[in-house]
Amino acid sequence: MMATAEKIREIVEMCIFIAPQPCTLEQLHKVFEGKIPKDELKAIADELVDSTREKAVMVVEVAAGYQMQTNPAYAEYARRLMGDAKENALSKAAMETLSIIAYKQPVNQAEIDAIRGKNSTGVLVTLVDKGLIKMLGRAKDPGRAYLYGTTKEFLKYLRLNSLADLPPVEVFSPEQESGGMTR
């Protein structure tokens, strides 16, 4: 016997709640043993996103899946309960390095160092340890340097659904900062 529409919605919501990573449509499809079409599951998940948008705990689409998170409008209250999570904050050097990797991946350390003008060894280790970047392999040129790229954890950290959601790199160009004038 197939569950009612309301029961299916509740099961989808429960799956999104308990999933340790963003819950994908493929995972939901397996939960229902393939009996509920993926497009129907997507419609249910998207409806959860819409119906929880103004609630303290909301469903968001992120990293090619769905997850629950605290509404940013309630962040101050969560911070009071949990304390300021400074250990999760990234340094300026880490954000610079992460930005370079996000826009230029796959990229090696020499390229990152050239752009930053600083050695990035420690920052790369930290970003790998936090799961925000990973080694994608080695370059084919002499020296066979490690190539770095971002992870799904990176998408979650920045609340992005995909790399396509990154702002265009032109937004950060010096011409934009100086009102379009170059020196």
PAZAPA-4460 file (N, C-alpha, C; in steps of 0.05 Angstrom, whole numbers, plus 32768, in hexadecimal, padded with zeros to 4 digits):
% residues 183
    n_x    n_y    n_z   ca_x   ca_y   ca_z    c_x    c_y    c_z   seq   type   mol
   8011   7FE8   8000   8000   8000   8000   8012   8019   8000     1      M     A
   800D   802B   7FED   801D   8044   7FEB   8013   8058   7FFF     2      M     A
   8026   8067   800A   8020   807C   801D   8011   8093   8011     3      A     A
   8003   80A2   8022   7FF4   80B9   8018   8008   80CF   8011     4      T     A
   7FFE   80E3   8003   800F   80FA   7FFB   801B   8107   8014     5      A     A
   800B   810A   8029   8015   8117   8041   802A   8106   804F     6      E     A
   8026   80EC   804F   803A   80DA   805B   8054   80DA   804B     7      K     A
   8052   80DB   8030   806A   80DD   8020   8079   80F6   8026     8      I     A
   806B   810D   8029   8078   8126   802F   8086   8124   804A     9      R     A
   8079   8118   805E   8085   8115   8079   809E   8104   8078    10      E     A
   809D   80EF   8067   80B5   80DD   8065   80CC   80EC   8058    11      I     A
   80C6   80FC   8043   80DB   810C   8036   80E7   8120   804A    12      V     A
   80D6   812D   8059   80DF   8140   806D   80F1   8132   8082    13      E     A
   80E9   811B   808B   80F8   810C   809F   8113   8104   8093    14      M     A
   8114   80FB   807A   812D   80F4   806D   8140   810B   806B    15      C     A
   8136   8122   8064   8146   813A   8062   8151   8141   807E    16      I     A
   8140   813E   8092   8148   8144   80AE   815F   8132   80B8    17      F     A
   815D   8118   80B2   8170   8105   80BE   8189   8101   80AD    18      I     A
   8189   8109   8094   81A0   8105   8082   81B8   8115   808C    19      A     A
   81CF   8108   808F   81E7   8116   8099   81F3   8129   8084    20      P     A
   81ED   8125   806B   81F5   8136   8055   81DB   813E   8046    21      Q     A
   81DD   8152   8034   81C5   8159   8025   81B8   8140   8018    22      P     A
   819F   813D   801C   818F   8125   8013   8189   8129   7FF5    23      C     A
   8192   8117   7FE4   818E   811A   7FC8   8174   810D   7FBF    24      T     A
   816B   8114   7FA7   8153   8108   7F9C   8158   80EA   7F97    25      L     A
   8170   80E3   7F90   8177   80C6   7F8D   8173   80B7   7FA7    26      E     A
   817B   80C2   7FBD   8178   80B5   7FD7   815A   80B3   7FDE    27      Q     A
   814B   80C8   7FD9   812E   80C7   7FDE   8120   80B2   7FCD    28      L     A
   8129   80B1   7FB4   811E   809D   7FA1   8122   8081   7FAC    29      H     A
   813A   807C   7FB7   8140   8061   7FC2   812F   805C   7FDB    30      K     A
   812B   8071   7FEC   811B   806D   8004   80FF   8063   7FFD    31      V     A
   80F4   806C   7FE7   80DA   8064   7FDE   80DB   804D   7FCB    32      F     A
   80F2   803F   7FCA   80F6   8028   7FB9   80EF   802D   7F9C    33      E     A
   80F4   8046   7F93   80EF   804D   7F77   80D1   8050   7F6F    34      G     A
   80C0   804E   7F83   80A3   804F   7F7D   8098   806C   7F7A    35      K     A
   80A7   807F   7F84   809F   809B   7F81   80B2   80A8   7F6D    36      I     A
   80A8   80B3   7F57   80BA   80BF   7F42   80CA   80D6   7F4E    37      P     A
   80E3   80D8   7F44   80F5   80ED   7F4D   80E9   8109   7F4A    38      K     A
   80DB   810E   7F34   80CF   8128   7F30   80BA   812F   7F45    39      D     A
   80AC   811A   7F4E   8098   811E   7F64   80A7   8124   7F7E    40      E     A
   80BD   8115   7F83   80CC   811A   7F9B   80D9   8136   7F9B    41      L     A
   80E2   813F   7F84   80ED   815A   7F81   80D8   816E   7F87    42      K     A
   80C0   816A   7F7E   80AA   817D   7F83   80A4   817E   7FA1    43      A     A
   80A4   8167   7FAE   809F   8167   7FCB   80B5   8175   7FDA    44      I     A
   80CF   816F   7FD3   80E5   817C   7FE0   80E5   819A   7FDB    45      A     A
   80DF   81A3   7FC2   80DE   81BF   7FBC   80C7   81CD   7FCB    46      D     A
   80B1   81BE   7FD0   809B   81C9   7FDF   80A3   81CD   7FFC    47      E     A
   80B3   81BA   8006   80BE   81BD   8022   80D0   81D6   8023    48      L     A
   80E0   81DB   800F   80F1   81F3   800E   80DF   820B   8010    49      V     A
   80CB   820D   7FFF   80B9   8224   7FFF   80AA   8227   8019    50      D     A
   809F   8212   8024   808E   8214   803C   809E   8219   8055    51      S     A
   80B8   8214   8055   80C8   8219   806E   80D9   8232   806C    52      T     A
   80D8   8240   8056   80E9   8257   8050   80E9   826C   8067    53      R     A
   80D3   8270   8074   80D1   8285   8089   80D2   8278   80A5    54      E     A
   80D6   825E   80A7   80D7   8251   80C2   80F3   8252   80CD    55      K     A
   80F5   824D   80E7   810F   824D   80F5   8121   8237   80EB    56      A     A
   8115   8220   80E5   8124   820A   80D8   8118   8206   80BD    57      V     A
   8129   8208   80A9   811F   8208   808D   812D   81F2   807D    58      M     A
   8120   81E9   8068   812C   81D6   8055   8138   81E7   803F    59      V     A
   8151   81E1   8038   815E   81EF   8022   816A   81DB   800E    60      V     A
   816C   81E4   7FF5   8179   81D4   7FE1   8196   81DC   7FE0    61      E     A
   81A8   81C9   7FE4   81C4   81CF   7FE5   81D4   81B6   7FDD    62      V     A
   81EA   81BB   7FCF   81FC   81A5   7FC7   81EE   818E   7FBA    63      A     A
   81DB   8194   7FA7   81CC   8180   7F98   81BB   816F   7FAA    64      A     A
   81B2   817A   7FC0   819F   816B   7FD2   8190   817F   7FE3    65      G     A
   8183   8174   7FF7   8172   8184   8009   817B   817F   8026    66      Y     A
   817B   8194   8036   8182   8191   8052   8173   81A6   8062    67      Q     A
   8171   81A1   807C   8165   81B4   808E   817B   81C5   809A    68      M     A
   8175   81DE   809F   8188   81F0   80AB   8179   8206   80BA    69      Q     A
   8186   8213   80CB   817B   822A   80DA   8178   8241   80C7    70      T     A
   8161   824E   80C8   815C   8266   80B8   8170   827C   80C2    71      N     A
   817F   8289   80AF   8192   829D   80B8   8185   82B4   80C8    72      P     A
   816B   82B8   80C5   815E   82CD   80D5   815E   82C7   80F3    73      A     A
   8162   82AD   80FA   8163   82A5   8116   817F   829F   811F    74      Y     A
   8193   82A7   8110   81AF   82A0   8116   81B8   82AA   8132    75      A     A
   81AF   82C1   8139   81B7   82CD   8153   81AE   82BB   816A    76      E     A
   8196   82B0   8169   818D   829E   817E   819C   8284   817E    77      Y     A
   81A2   8279   8167   81B2   8261   8166   81CE   8265   8171    78      A     A
   81D9   827D   816B   81F4   8284   8174   81F4   8285   8193    79      R     A
   81DF   8290   819E   81DD   8292   81BB   81DD   8276   81C8    80      R     A
   81CF   8264   81BB   81CD   8249   81C6   81E7   823A   81C2    81      L     A
   81F2   823C   81AA   8209   822B   81A2   8224   8239   81A8    82      M     A
   8224   8253   81AD   823D   8261   81B0   8247   8269   8194    83      G     A
   8258   827C   8192   8262   8285   8179   8275   826F   816D    84      D     A
   826E   8264   8156   827D   824E   814A   8295   8258   813B    85      A     A
   82A8   8265   8149   82BF   826F   813B   82D1   825A   8130    86      K     A
   82D0   8241   813C   82E1   822C   8131   82D9   8224   8115    87      E     A
   82C1   822A   810D   82B8   8224   80F2   82BD   823A   80DE    88      N     A
   82C4   8252   80E9   82CA   8269   80D7   82E4   8265   80C9    89      A     A
   82E6   826F   80B1   82FF   826D   80A1   830E   8287   80A2    90      L     A
   8328   8285   80A3   8339   829D   80A3   8338   82AB   8087    91      S     A
   8342   82C3   8086   8343   82D1   806D   8354   82C1   8059    92      K     A
   836A   82B6   8062   837B   82A6   8050   836D   828E   8046    93      A     A
   835D   8281   8057   834E   8269   804F   8338   8271   803A    94      A     A
   832B   8287   803F   8316   8290   802C   8323   8298   8011    95      M     A
   833A   82A5   8011   8347   82AC   7FF8   834E   8292   7FE9    96      E     A
   835A   827F   7FF7   8362   8266   7FEA   834A   8257   7FE0    97      T     A
   8336   8255   7FF0   831D   8247   7FE8   8311   8254   7FCF    98      L     A
   8311   826E   7FCE   8306   827D   7FB7   8315   8277   7F9E    99      S     A
   8330   8277   7FA0   8340   8270   7F89   833B   8254   7F7F   100      I     A
   8339   8241   7F91   8334   8226   7F8A   8318   8223   7F7D   101      I     A
   8304   8230   7F89   82E9   822E   7F7E   82E7   8238   7F61   102      A     A
   82F5   824E   7F5B   82F3   825A   7F41   8306   824E   7F2C   103      Y     A
   831C   8243   7F35   8331   823A   7F22   8334   821C   7F22   104      K     A
   8325   820C   7F32   832A   81EF   7F34   8328   81E1   7F19   105      Q     A
   8338   81CD   7F15   834D   81C3   7F27   8365   81D6   7F25   106      P     A
   8371   81DB   7F3D   8387   81EE   7F3F   839C   81E3   7F52   107      V     A
   83B6   81E8   7F4C   83CB   81DE   7F5E   83D4   81F4   7F71   108      N     A
   83E5   81EC   7F85   83ED   81FF   7F99   83FE   8216   7F8E   109      Q     A
   840F   8210   7F7A   841F   8226   7F6E   840E   823C   7F62   110      A     A
   83F8   8234   7F55   83E6   8247   7F49   83D8   8257   7F5F   111      E     A
   83D0   824A   7F74   83C3   8257   7F8B   83D6   826B   7F98   112      I     A
   83EF   8262   7F9D   8403   8274   7FA9   8409   828C   7F98   113      D     A
   840A   8288   7F7D   840F   829E   7F6B   83F9   82B3   7F6C   114      A     A
   83E0   82AA   7F6E   83CA   82BD   7F6F   83C9   82CC   7F8A   115      I     A
   83CD   82BD   7FA0   83CD   82C9   7FBB   83E6   82D8   7FC1   116      R     A
   83FC   82D0   7FB5   8416   82DD   7FBC   8421   82D3   7FD6   117      G     A
   8417   82BC   7FDF   841F   82B1   7FF9   841E   8292   7FF7   118      K     A
   842D   8285   8009   842D   8268   800B   8412   825F   8017   119      N     A
   8406   824B   800A   83EC   8242   8013   83EC   8226   801F   120      S     A
   8403   821B   8025   8405   81FF   802F   83F3   81FB   8047   121      T     A
   83F6   820B   805C   83E6   8207   8074   83C8   820A   806F   122      G     A
   83C1   821E   805F   83A5   8223   8059   8399   820B   804A   123      V     A
   83A8   8200   8037   839E   81E9   8028   8399   81D1   803B   124      L     A
   83AC   81CC   804D   83A8   81B7   8061   838F   81BB   8071   125      V     A
   838A   81D3   807A   8372   81DA   808A   8359   81D5   807A   126      T     A
   8359   81DE   8061   8341   81DB   8050   833B   81BE   804A   127      L     A
   8350   81AE   8046   834D   8191   8041   8342   8184   805B   128      V     A
   834D   818B   8072   8344   8180   808C   8327   8187   8091   129      D     A
   831E   819F   8089   8302   81A6   808D   82F0   819A   8078   130      K     A
   82FB   818D   8064   82EB   8180   804F   82E0   8193   803B   131      G     A
   82EB   81AC   8039   82E1   81BF   8026   82EE   81BD   800B   132      L     A
   8306   81B1   800A   8314   81AC   7FF1   831F   8190   7FF2   133      I     A
   8326   8186   7FDA   8332   816B   7FD9   8346   816B   7FC2   134      K     A
   8358   8157   7FC3   836B   8154   7FAE   835D   8144   7F98   135      M     A
   835E   8150   7F80   8350   8144   7F69   8362   8131   7F59   136      L     A
   837C   8133   7F5F   838F   8123   7F50   83A9   8132   7F4E   137      G     A
   83B9   812B   7F39   83D2   8139   7F35   83D3   8144   7F19   138      R     A
   83E2   815B   7F16   83E5   8167   7EFC   83F7   8155   7EEB   139      A     A
   83F4   8158   7ED1   8404   8147   7EBE   841F   8153   7EB8   140      K     A
   8423   816C   7EBF   843C   817A   7EB9   8452   8171   7ECD   141      D     A
   846B   8178   7EC7   8482   8170   7ED9   847C   8179   7EF6   142      P     A
   8483   8168   7F09   847E   816E   7F25   8464   8161   7F2F   143      G     A
   8452   815C   7F1D   8438   814F   7F23   842B   815A   7F3D   144      R     A
   8428   8174   7F3D   841C   8181   7F55   83FF   8177   7F5A   145      A     A
   83F7   8178   7F73   83DC   8171   7F7A   83C9   8186   7F6F   146      Y     A
   83B2   817D   7F65   839D   818F   7F5C   8387   818F   7F70   147      L     A
   837D   81A7   7F77   8368   81AA   7F8B   834E   81B2   7F7F   148      Y     A
   8338   81AA   7F8B   831D   81B2   7F84   830B   81B3   7F9C   149      G     A
   82F3   81BE   7F99   82E1   81C0   7FB0   82D1   81A6   7FB3   150      T     A
   82C3   81A4   7FCA   82B3   818C   7FD0   8296   8194   7FD4   151      T     A
   8285   8180   7FD9   8269   8185   7FE0   8267   8194   7FFA   152      K     A
   827A   818F   800C   827B   819D   8026   827F   81BB   8022   153      E     A
   828F   81C2   800D   8293   81DE   8006   8278   81EA   7FFE   154      F     A
   8269   81DC   7FED   824F   81E6   7FE5   823D   81EA   7FFD   155      L     A
   823C   81D7   800F   822C   81DA   8028   8236   81F1   8038   156      K     A
   8250   81F4   803C   825B   820A   804C   8252   8225   8042   157      Y     A
   8252   8228   8028   824A   8242   801C   822D   8243   8014   158      L     A
   821E   822E   801A   8201   822C   8014   81FC   8230   7FF6   159      R     A
   820B   8221   7FE6   8208   8222   7FC9   81FD   8207   7FC0   160      L     A
   81EE   8207   7FAB   81E4   81EE   7F9F   81F9   81E2   7F8D   161      N     A
   8207   81F4   7F7E   821C   81EA   7F6C   8230   8201   7F68   162      S     A
   8246   81FB   7F5B   825A   8210   7F55   824F   8226   7F43   163      L     A
   823A   821F   7F33   822E   8233   7F22   8221   8249   7F32   164      A     A
   821C   8245   7F4C   8210   8259   7F5D   8224   826E   7F67   165      D     A
   823E   8269   7F62   8252   827D   7F6A   824E   8296   7F5A   166      L     A
   8253   82AD   7F67   8250   82C6   7F57   8266   82C7   7F42   167      P     A
   8260   82D5   7F2C   8274   82D6   7F16   828D   82E3   7F21   168      P     A
   82A4   82DA   7F18   82BE   82E4   7F22   82C1   8302   7F1C   169      V     A
   82B3   830C   7F08   82B5   8329   7F01   82AC   833A   7F18   170      E     A
   829B   8330   7F2A   8291   833F   7F41   82A8   8347   7F52   171      V     A
   82BE   8338   7F52   82D4   833D   7F64   82EB   834C   7F56   172      F     A
   82E8   8354   7F3D   82FE   8360   7F2E   8304   837C   7F39   173      S     A
   831D   8385   7F37   8324   83A0   7F41   8315   83B6   7F33   174      P     A
   830D   83B2   7F1A   82FE   83C6   7F0C   82E3   83CB   7F19   175      E     A
   82D7   83B6   7F23   82BD   83B8   7F31   82C1   83C8   7F4B   176      Q     A
   82D6   83C2   7F59   82DB   83D0   7F73   82E1   83ED   7F6F   177      E     A
   82ED   83F5   7F59   82F4   8411   7F55   82E0   841F   7F43   178      S     A
   82C9   8414   7F41   82B4   8420   7F31   82B9   841E   7F13   179      G     A
   82C8   8409   7F0A   82CC   8405   7EEE   82E5   8412   7EE3   180      G     A
   82F3   8422   7EF4   830A   8430   7EEB   8323   8421   7EF1   181      M     A
   8336   841F   7EDF   8350   8413   7EE4   8364   8428   7EE8   182      T     A
   8379   8421   7EF6   838E   8435   7EFC   83A6   8431   7EEA   183      R     A
***
